[in-house]
Amino acid sequence: MKNKNIIYIIGFMLIALIIVIMYLFRFGTTTIDTDILNKKWYHYNNTNGYYDILELSKNSFTYKKADNTNNPNKYDNCTNYKYNKLNKTLTLNCNKQLKIVSFTNDKLTIELDNKTINFFKNIEDTLNYEFELAFGKSMIDYKKEKSQILETIKINSEKLLEVIKEDEYSKIVFISDNCTSVDCDLALDIIEKNNTQTNNMYYFDYTNLDNNLMLKLNGIDNKFLNDINFYNGIYPRIIITKNNKLVDTYELHCNGFNCNQYNINEF
């Protein structure tokens, strides 16, 4: 009898243990690493050039996926969650699950909708991470390698005025010290590729653009604004000239890392 009782007790304890484990896996715990909470986590979306933002608090969930449209975000209805600490999974109130793959002080890796996504506390870190992932080198090394093309097509003030007078289309690139967007680096590759197809592409060093030169340009065609900010944007400026006319001008904007719209006919 004693042995039977012992077996019953052990059996009951095993069943109770299994039920507890199953309960924990099913419902988990609401405790999540506090270093993850109440912070903005950024992910650079290299397909559109915007930053996705993930925010978690003890009781709420927000995932903003930005783009250039007003279309609804498919995560707009995901506002809270239940957290399972054993499998590090957040069950969202919109029939989706988010798994925390890894976490350090500066980087948060998740799985969501069958995709692994890396978030960073610092905006520059996520941009650099995605850039190196896409191009196999850092932004610094990429710029150092590609910047050589600018020296090849660089012109001085006198040559700039001559180019504008020519009876053919010329493209003049202005990249100022204020050009800090990733497009400023990507533009170097576009310029390099286009330069192999045409001899009418030039680069003018922004630091040589003084008031006297701006007045001369404005005198040729008032579309050359007598305003340093016209040439000093965060994006590269392209100016197309012919016969003493500013035919067209625009800032170079890529879609994330995709700059295919700037081919030889459109750049």
Salt bridges, closest charged atoms under 4 A:
ASP52 OD2 - LYS65 NZ 3.16
ASP113 OD2 - LYS74 NZ 3.35
ASP113 OD1 - LYS96 NZ 3.22
GLU130 OE2 - HIS43 ND1 3.71
GLU145 OE1 - LYS137 NZ 2.68
ASP189 OD1 - LYS146 NZ 2.95
ASP189 OD2 - LYS193 NZ 3.09
GLU192 OE1 - LYS146 NZ 3.02
ASP205 OD2 - LYS154 NZ 3.66
GLU251 OE2 - ARG237 NH2 3.82
GLU251 OE1 - HIS253 NE2 3.56
